[in-house]
Amino acid sequence: MSKIRSVEYFSLFEAGKYPGIFRKIDDTVRTLNNSGCEAKNRNFPATSRGFRELARELLKSKADVIVIRNFFQLPLLLFVFLYLRLMGKYLVIDIPTPLTVVLREFELRENMSWMAISARKIIVSIFYPLSLLPFNRIIQYAGESGYFSFGVKNKIKLLSNGIEVARYKIKRKDILLESKCLTLLAVAKVSSWHGLDRVLVGISNYVVENSRDVAVKFYIAGDGDAIKELKSASERLGIAEKVFFLGFKSHDDLDSFFDIADIGISTLGLYRKGMQSASSLKTREYVARGMPLVVSGDDIDLEPIPNFAFHVSNDDRPVDIHELIRWYEKLGAQNVNKEGIRNFAFEHMDLKTKVKWFLPS
């Protein structure tokens, strides 16, 4: 990098409630620093006071490049962004989910009132297209609708998500079915679009039809809107003794569960948001830790599908646990190991190959 650039990455959310998102931003900032920039992570709580502080700090920023992680109140800062452009700042907006899908996500949130949902949809639908105009670059991780890309299509850069792979510990257990038990792990801020109910129904079907002596355990780490329904479903399906709800766990607390797990469960309900492709952060963490995983839909970094990924349909069909066990047992014979999976993450999912798009060309 010929010139040292100062970068500030601004975000508005509760870091304690969304540690995976905060860690991804922190990874981005660290990688920018390691590549020769002077970068800072500027996170503010999603409160009225936090919003005011963010606006003030934007106006005071001395950075050459300002990155904004998308939040629904963004249109309220239109004139701030216009001022920053006049001051010669290079503005980047990081949009993790296509805006057309964000509208659908509002409808799927069970803990949000009808009035709150309507207000958010109006703000995003009517005012967002205008608020995107001041940005020099728009980073997205899945295709956007024509409505939200109108007038800014030439600014959009479609990327896959990345993490700082070296910050994630490789799992202790290698790819081996020990004690005739297959252990599954899902880590998420659990919503309906994670599709974990597909795994529960699959386990139930397996238990009913089981002709093999392989037990299955499923650990779910995280809180979220869908946890209550998943707990009810595990009781209703008669598999409560096989499903363990761990609640929120910090990054370090999760290490012991990654160590004992055989397979990670990525997002399996993209179709519920009208999506076919995505770039899940958790997929990248599983791979960075050397873990085989179950995936659904399309992911740029997993094309063609590698042999350590078990691909299921992007619809309501239950996960076939019989097939999953057979697939897992074959991985060892194919010389698939945790080190090789982790190396794949370094080659395809590390932020070193992606942060250049946060900077001017």
Buried (B, 14 or more C-beta within 10 A) or exposed (E): EEEEBBBBBBBBBBBEBBBBBBBBBBBBBBBBBEBEBEBBBBBBBBEEEBBEBBBEEBEEBEBBBBBBBBBBBBBBBBEBBBBBBEEEBBBBBBBBBBBBBBBBBBEBBEEBEEEEBEBBBEBBBEBBBEBBEBBBBBBBBBBBEEEBBEEBEEBBEBBBBBBBBBEBBBBBBBBEBEEEEBBBBBBBBBBBBBBBBBBBBBBBBBBEEEEEEBBBBBBBBBBBBBBEBBBEBBEEBEBBEBBBBBEEBEBEEBBEBBEBBBBBBBBBBBBBBEBEBBBBBBBBBBBBBBBBBBBBBBBBBBEEEBBBBBBBEBEEEBBBBBEBBEBBBEBEEEEBBBEBBBBBBBEBBBBBBBBEBBBEE
